């Protein structure tokens, strides 16, 4: 609680039922089984981290918004790193998803779904 990054226990909120293995595999496959930040392949990740799959990160840190436009595959190291300086990482990943997949976000950063 004394950490400047403390957000009132937000990290302890439960995930929605949509955040299941099927959805996670969809995101990993969309991202070509590669960490979106450092480009580590899942195969290499498995070797380094005892066969653990790439993690799925909620870009805006809202566990209730489990849609492809708000999620990406990350290695464990990058997933830890993006938990500080959140505003930067939100912009970074949204820009990357826009560039790679054509996802669009308005000026307030909200996802535009068409």
Backbone torsions as a table, in degrees:
resi	resn	phi	psi	omega
1	UNK	NA	-24.7	-179.0
2	UNK	-85.5	-5.8	179.3
3	UNK	-72.5	136.3	179.6
4	UNK	-62.4	-19.4	179.5
5	UNK	-87.1	-0.8	-177.5
6	UNK	-61.4	130.9	-179.2
7	UNK	-120.0	36.8	175.8
8	UNK	71.6	26.0	178.5
9	UNK	85.6	15.1	-178.5
10	UNK	-54.1	-35.2	-177.5
11	UNK	-66.9	-15.5	-179.9
12	UNK	-91.9	-2.6	177.4
13	UNK	-64.0	145.6	179.4
14	UNK	-75.7	155.8	173.4
15	UNK	-80.8	159.1	177.0
16	UNK	-80.2	162.2	177.8
17	UNK	-60.3	-24.9	179.6
18	UNK	-67.4	-21.1	-180.0
19	UNK	-86.1	71.7	-175.8
20	UNK	-115.7	179.0	-177.4
21	UNK	-60.6	-37.6	179.8
22	UNK	-61.6	-46.9	178.9
23	UNK	-63.2	-44.1	-179.1
24	UNK	-61.0	-40.8	178.0
25	UNK	-66.2	-36.9	177.3
26	UNK	-59.1	-44.4	-179.0
27	UNK	-69.4	-43.5	178.1
28	UNK	-58.9	-44.9	179.8
29	UNK	-67.2	-41.3	177.3
30	UNK	-57.2	-39.3	-179.0
31	UNK	-88.2	17.6	176.2
32	UNK	57.6	37.8	178.2
33	UNK	51.9	41.3	-175.5
34	UNK	-136.2	141.0	174.1
35	UNK	-63.5	127.4	-176.5
36	UNK	-69.1	-20.0	-178.2
37	UNK	-92.9	-49.7	-174.3
38	UNK	-109.0	-4.1	178.6
39	UNK	69.2	21.1	175.5
40	UNK	-70.6	130.6	178.0
41	UNK	-74.7	148.0	-180.0
42	UNK	-57.7	-36.8	179.6
43	UNK	-59.3	-44.0	177.5
44	UNK	-68.6	-37.8	177.8
45	UNK	-60.4	-43.9	179.1
46	UNK	-58.6	-41.0	-179.7
47	UNK	-66.0	-41.1	-178.0
48	UNK	-75.1	-32.6	-171.0
49	UNK	-122.5	43.8	172.9
50	UNK	49.6	53.8	176.0
51	UNK	62.9	24.4	175.6
52	UNK	-82.7	136.9	179.2
53	UNK	-74.1	163.7	172.6
54	UNK	-58.9	144.0	178.7
55	UNK	-81.6	160.2	175.5
56	UNK	-111.0	122.4	-174.7
57	UNK	-105.0	132.2	172.4
58	UNK	-82.8	113.6	-171.4
59	UNK	-58.4	-42.0	-179.3
60	UNK	-95.0	11.0	175.6
61	UNK	66.6	16.7	178.1
62	UNK	-102.4	104.7	-176.9
63	UNK	-66.3	-14.5	-179.8
64	UNK	-84.9	-11.7	-179.2
65	UNK	-104.7	75.9	-176.9
66	UNK	-97.3	83.9	176.7
67	UNK	-136.9	155.4	-177.6
68	UNK	-55.2	-34.1	-178.4
69	UNK	-69.7	-9.2	-178.8
70	UNK	-119.5	11.3	-176.6
71	UNK	-135.4	152.5	175.6
72	UNK	-152.2	160.0	178.1
73	UNK	-86.7	133.8	177.7
74	UNK	-137.5	150.5	171.2
75	UNK	-74.2	166.6	-177.5
76	UNK	-60.6	-42.2	-179.5
77	UNK	-60.8	-47.4	-178.8
78	UNK	-67.4	-36.1	179.1
79	UNK	-61.7	-38.2	176.2
80	UNK	-67.8	-44.0	-177.0
81	UNK	-61.1	-37.7	-174.1
82	UNK	-79.0	4.5	177.1
83	UNK	-87.1	3.9	170.2
84	UNK	-122.1	160.3	-178.7
85	UNK	53.7	49.0	-171.6
86	UNK	-58.5	-39.6	-179.5
87	UNK	-58.1	-41.5	178.6
88	UNK	-60.8	-48.2	-175.0
89	UNK	-69.4	-33.4	176.1
90	UNK	-59.9	-49.8	178.9
91	UNK	-62.5	-42.8	-178.9
92	UNK	-58.4	-52.8	-175.9
93	UNK	-70.9	-36.0	177.3
94	UNK	-64.2	-41.8	177.8
95	UNK	-62.2	-42.6	-179.6
96	UNK	-65.1	-44.2	179.7
97	UNK	-67.7	-34.0	175.5
98	UNK	-63.5	-46.4	-178.8
99	UNK	-65.2	-45.2	-175.2
100	UNK	-77.7	-40.3	-169.5
101	UNK	-122.1	-2.1	179.5
102	UNK	76.6	15.0	176.5
103	UNK	-67.8	143.7	-176.9
104	UNK	-122.0	147.4	-179.3
105	UNK	-134.7	142.9	179.5
106	UNK	-81.5	-179.0	-175.9
107	UNK	-62.6	-27.6	177.3
108	UNK	-81.4	-2.9	179.3
109	UNK	88.1	5.0	178.9
110	UNK	-77.0	147.9	-178.4
111	UNK	-74.9	132.7	175.5
112	UNK	-98.2	115.4	179.3
113	UNK	-110.3	128.2	179.7
114	UNK	-122.2	NA	NA
